């Protein structure tokens, strides 16, 4: 139906051009349109440089692979992840894991490097662990751990009390340095970001909660009026 409507529209336009040509004594050639084709360009996806790197599995880590589900268990804990259909996992006899593309699409190319990094974080997390450090900058800004809660004094009228997740460990050094550690890197990053969100560094004096070694670009304050 669509092709017949397109052909009829082209024929009417050709008849109209012929009629105008005869009226103005101009010879207008009419070319019948029989078929219109559309060309589809093939997508060429390059292999990710990060995705094609193999993942070394330590001897103290056990891996269980069932289809698209992966379970990793080590001395620090256990993690699991379900992979999308765009990628697939292969395990060699030497215990090396390789993440490969299952489809030749742009989305599969994007997922290739991402899930290779997530898989490597799982292996490193259950064997060695990760940590994230934060620092409190400001007069009267303090932190301490009370039981299973992290208590922050950040200049509010009341202290901020945050429940520490069961899979994480939090310790405070010198009342102003917070260390968040664990085997799940995603959980560590989320909890550290939630701490920083209470008092982000302000742009004039840099007071607030910042990551260790974070560079804060300070603004120049307003100058007073000249006498």
C-alpha positions in Angstrom: 0.0 0.0 0.0 2.8 2.4 0.9 4.7 1.8 -2.4 1.6 2.2 -4.5 0.7 5.5 -2.9 4.3 6.8 -3.4 4.2 5.7 -7.1 0.8 7.4 -7.7 2.1 10.7 -6.2 5.2 10.6 -8.4 3.0 10.0 -11.5 0.7 12.9 -10.7 3.7 15.2 -10.3 5.1 14.0 -13.7 1.7 14.7 -15.4 1.6 18.1 -13.8 5.1 18.9 -15.0 4.3 17.7 -18.6 1.1 19.8 -18.7 3.0 22.9 -17.5 5.7 22.2 -20.1 3.3 22.0 -22.9 1.5 25.1 -21.8 4.8 27.1 -21.6 6.2 25.4 -24.8 9.0 23.8 -22.7 9.9 20.1 -23.3 9.9 18.4 -19.8 11.0 14.8 -20.0 8.9 12.4 -17.8 10.6 9.5 -16.2 8.3 6.8 -14.8 9.1 5.7 -11.3 8.7 1.9 -10.9 10.4 1.2 -7.6 12.0 3.1 -4.7 14.7 1.4 -2.7 16.3 2.4 0.6 19.9 1.7 1.5 20.8 0.7 5.0 24.4 1.4 6.1 26.0 -1.4 8.2 27.2 -0.4 11.6 30.9 -1.2 12.2 31.7 -1.7 15.9 35.2 -1.8 17.1 36.2 -4.1 20.0 36.7 -2.3 23.3 40.3 -2.1 24.4 39.2 -2.6 28.0 36.7 -5.3 27.3 39.2 -7.6 25.5 41.6 -7.7 28.5 41.5 -11.0 30.4 40.6 -11.1 34.1 43.0 -13.0 36.4 41.3 -15.0 39.1 43.3 -15.5 42.3 43.6 -19.0 43.9 41.5 -18.0 46.9 38.5 -16.9 44.8 35.9 -19.4 43.6 33.7 -18.7 40.5 30.4 -20.2 39.6 29.1 -19.5 36.1 25.6 -20.5 35.0 24.5 -19.1 31.7 24.3 -15.3 32.2 24.6 -15.5 36.0 28.0 -15.2 37.7 28.8 -15.8 41.4 32.1 -14.8 42.9 33.1 -15.9 46.4 36.3 -15.0 48.3 37.7 -14.5 51.8 36.0 -11.1 52.2 32.5 -11.9 50.9 30.3 -13.1 48.0 28.9 -11.2 45.0 26.7 -12.1 42.1 25.6 -10.4 38.9 23.3 -11.2 35.9 24.7 -10.1 32.5 22.6 -8.8 29.6 22.3 -10.7 26.3 24.8 -8.3 24.6 27.8 -9.9 26.3 28.8 -13.4 27.3 31.4 -14.9 29.7 34.0 -17.5 29.0 36.3 -19.3 31.4 39.6 -20.8 30.4 41.2 -23.9 31.9 43.7 -21.7 33.7 40.9 -19.9 35.5 41.0 -16.8 33.4 37.7 -15.0 32.6 37.0 -13.3 29.3 34.1 -11.0 28.6 33.1 -11.1 24.9 30.4 -9.5 22.8 27.5 -11.8 21.9 26.1 -9.4 19.3 27.6 -7.0 16.8 25.6 -3.9 17.8 26.5 -0.5 19.1 25.0 -1.3 22.5 27.0 -4.5 22.7 30.1 -2.5 22.1 29.2 -0.1 24.9 28.4 -3.0 27.3 31.6 -4.9 26.5 34.0 -2.6 28.4 31.5 -1.8 31.1 30.8 -5.3 32.2 34.5 -6.3 32.0 35.2 -3.6 34.5 32.4 -4.6 36.8 33.5 -8.3 36.6 37.1 -7.3 37.5 35.8 -5.2 40.4 33.9 -8.2 41.8 37.0 -10.4 41.7 39.3 -7.8 43.3 36.6 -6.9 45.8 36.1 -10.3 47.3 39.9 -11.0 47.4 41.5 -7.6 48.4 38.6 -5.1 49.0 38.2 -1.4 48.3 38.2 1.7 50.4 37.1 5.3 49.9 38.4 8.2 52.1 36.7 11.5 52.9 37.8 14.5 54.8 35.8 17.1 56.8 37.0 20.7 56.4 35.5 23.4 58.6 35.5 24.7 62.1 33.6 22.3 64.4 33.1 19.7 61.7 33.6 16.3 63.3 32.6 12.6 62.8 32.5 9.6 65.0 31.1 6.0 65.0 28.5 5.1 67.6 27.6 1.4 67.3 26.3 0.8 63.8 25.7 4.5 63.0 28.0 7.3 61.7 27.3 10.6 63.4 28.4 13.8 61.7 28.5 17.3 63.1 28.4 19.6 60.0 27.1 22.9 61.3 23.4 22.0 61.5 21.3 22.5 64.5 21.4 18.8 65.1 23.9 16.0 64.4 23.4 13.9 61.2 23.1 10.2 62.0 23.6 7.7 59.2 23.1 3.9 59.4 26.1 2.0 58.2 25.2 -0.8 55.7 26.0 -4.4 56.9 28.4 -5.0 54.1 30.6 -2.0 54.8 33.0 -1.0 57.5 33.5 2.7 58.5 36.2 4.1 60.8 37.1 7.7 61.7 40.6 8.9 62.0 41.4 12.1 64.0 37.7 13.1 64.1 37.9 14.5 60.6 38.8 11.7 58.3 36.3 9.0 57.3 37.4 5.7 55.8 34.7 3.5 54.1 35.8 0.0 53.1 34.3 -3.2 51.9 34.2 -5.8 49.1 31.4 -4.2 47.0 32.8 -1.1 45.2 29.4 0.1 44.1 28.1 0.1 47.7 31.2 1.9 48.9 30.8 4.7 46.3 27.1 5.1 47.0 27.6 5.4 50.8 30.6 7.8 50.4 28.5 10.0 48.0 25.6 10.1 50.5 28.0 11.4 53.2 29.4 14.0 50.9 25.9 15.1 49.8 25.1 16.4 53.3 27.6 19.2 53.0 29.3 19.5 49.6 32.4 21.8 49.6 31.4 25.4 49.1 33.3 27.4 46.4 34.7 30.3 48.5 36.5 28.7 51.4 36.2 25.0 50.6 34.3 24.1 53.8 32.4 20.8 53.7 32.9 17.1 53.1 35.3 16.2 50.3 37.0 13.1 48.9 40.6 12.6 49.8 42.9 14.3 47.2 39.8 16.0 45.7 40.7 19.3 44.1 38.2 22.1 44.8 38.3 25.2 42.6 37.8 28.2 44.8 36.1 31.4 43.6 37.5 34.8 44.4 35.4 36.7 47.0 33.8 40.1 46.4 36.3 42.9 47.0 35.3 45.8 49.2 34.5 49.3 47.9 37.6 51.4 47.4 37.7 54.6 49.5 
